Amino acid sequence: AVIAAATASAEQVWLSQGVAAQATERLRLNFSNTSYTEHGEHFANEEAVSFRFRFAESWSAGAGITWGQDKIEKHWERSGRPTEHVSFNWSRECGGWALFDANRFDLKFREGERDWVVYRNIGSVTAPPIPRLPWSPRPYLTQQIYLSSRECFTGLDRFCQFRWGGGVRLSPADRLMLSAYWQYRDIEQTTDRWTQFRIVGISANLSF
């Protein structure tokens, strides 16, 4: 009922699924797919593959590739080139709380356009499991701050996008993690105006 009420108040719904596998003690591989809908209409998909390598107790580095597909006038078009990214991450457990912060660089190289980079600072705080409830639900809060070097925006001297969100993660079965979340997004347009909209998301991930 809560998810249905939140969905009714959101402009977009994101549905994602993924698989993560521990290749070595320090190396982890991830595969994911996300579908995007707006006011009930399916308008985009993304497939991504990435890895994360832990080189210290609280530090890791990662990289990945994302392929996009957009619905344009009732037919689907795949982006000419995927988006690559690299990230440097910090994480720590403290009294049952999980803290995470990532510095991520999305490399936007597009044919016929000037190359640009988007910097994303991604932070989250996850609470300990709520006692006496099934599936060990863990509430969490997230925030993302974007800076873009694309020439249609002001540049790296100011923000171009904010995201705030909260949700809950729970594990109904061994190796399966479900997440339901709500997100508020404030993004700069090429006209120097800002657009705000709300997102409801549901994700399912298998971990090996």
N, C-alpha and C positions, 0 to 999 in steps of 0.2 A: 504493500500500500504506500509506503514511504517512497519507494522508487517510482511508482506510477505518478504520485503527486509531484515529485521533483521533475520527472520527464515532461509533464504537462506545462511546467513553467520554464522549460529550456527551449532554446532555438535549435540546438543540435544534440544528437545522440551519437556517441561513439561506442562501437562494439569491437573488442579486440580479443585475440587469442594468441598464445605463444607457447613455445617449448624451450626450456633451458637445459643444458647438459654440462656436467663438470668433466672437461676433457682431461685435465691434469689437476694436481693439487692447487695450482695457482691460476689456471686458465679455465674460463667459463664461456660457453658458446650460447647464443640466443637467436631464435627465429620467431618472427611475429607477423601477424596480419591484422589490419584495422580497417573497418568499414565506417564511413561517415554518412550520416543522414541529417538533413535540415528540414524541419517542419514535415517530417515523414518521408521525404524524398531522398533516395540514395544518390549521392553526388560524387563520391570519391572513395578510393581504396589506396592502401599503402601496404607494401610487403618489405620487411627489413631483416637483415642478418647482421649480427654484431658479435664482438667478443669483449671480454674484460679480463685483464691480467693483473693479479694482485702482487705487487712488488714489495710491500711492507705491511705491517699489521693493520694499519688503518688506511692505507693508500692503494689505489689501483689506477690503471690507465686502460682506455678502451677505444675502439674504433668500429665503424659500421657503414653500411650502405643501405639506402632506402629508395625503393622504386615506387613511383606514384602513378595513379590512373584517375582521370577526371571524366565525368560525364558532361559532354558538350552537345547541346541540341539533340538529345535522345540517342547519342552514340558515344562509345567510350574511346578515349585517346590516352595512350601511355606517354608519359613525359619522355622527351628525347634523351635525357641523361639523368641518372639517379643522383641523389644528394649524398655526399659522403660526410662523415663527421668523425672527430676525435674528441676525447674527453679525459679529464684528470679528476679523480673522485676521492672523497674522504668520507669514511663512515666509522661509526663507533657505537657500541652498546654501553649504556650508562644507567644502572639501576633498573633494568628492564625496558628502558626507553631506547629506541633506535634512532640515531641521528645520521643524516646523509646530506652531503653537499657535492655538487658536480659543476665543473667548469667545462662547458661543451662548446665546440666550434663547428658549426654547420657550413660546409663548403658548397656554395651555390654557383656552379659553373654551367652556364646555359648557352647553347648555340645562338649566335646573333645578338647576344647581350654581353654587357660588361660583367666580368666575374665579381662576386661579392661574398662576404663572410658574415654569418650571424653568430654572435656570441650569446650563449644562454647560461645564466647562473640558476641552477636548479637545487632547491633545498627542501628537505622534508623532515618531519618529526613524527615518529610512530610510537603510540602509547603501548604499555604492556597489555597482554590479553585481559579482557574483561572477565573477572572470575564468575563461576557458576553459570556460564552460558555455553551452549554447544558450539563446536567448531572454532573455539578460541578466537573470537573477533577482536581485532586490533584497530582502533580508530587512528587516523593520521591526518596531518595538515601538510600542504605543499605550497610553494611559491616559486614562480619562474619570472626572471627579468631578462628581457631581450635587448640587445644592441645590434644595429645593422649598419654595414658599410655600403649598402646599396645606394646608388646616387640619387634615387628618387626620395630618400629620406634625408634627415638632417645629418646623419653620420654617427660615428662612434662617440660623439660628445654628448649624446642624449639617448634616453630610452626610446624604443619603438614599440614595445609590447610588454604587458604585465599579465600574469596569470596567478590567480589565487584559488585554492581548492581544498576540499576535505572529503574524506571517505572512510570506508572500513574494509579491512582485509580479513578473510576468514578461510579456514581450511576444512572443508567437509569430508575430505578423503586424503589418504596418504599421497604425497607428491602433488596434490592439486591445490592451487590457491585461487580464490575468487576475490574480486574487488569491485565495489560499487562506489562511485564518487560523483561529486558535483563540482563544477569549475566555473569561475567567472573570468572572462577574457576581455582585455582592453587593448585594442590594436590600432596603430597608426596607419592611415591610408595614404595613398600617393597624393591626395588633395590636401594633406596636412591636417585633416580632420581625424578624430578618433571614433572608433566604432566599438560598442560594448555588446556582448552577448553571453548567454549562459549555456553550459554544456553538462549533460549527464552522460556518464560512461560506465560500462560494465566490461570487465576483463576476466578471462580465465587462462591460467598458466599452469603447465605441467613442468615439474622440476625433477631432474635425474642426476 
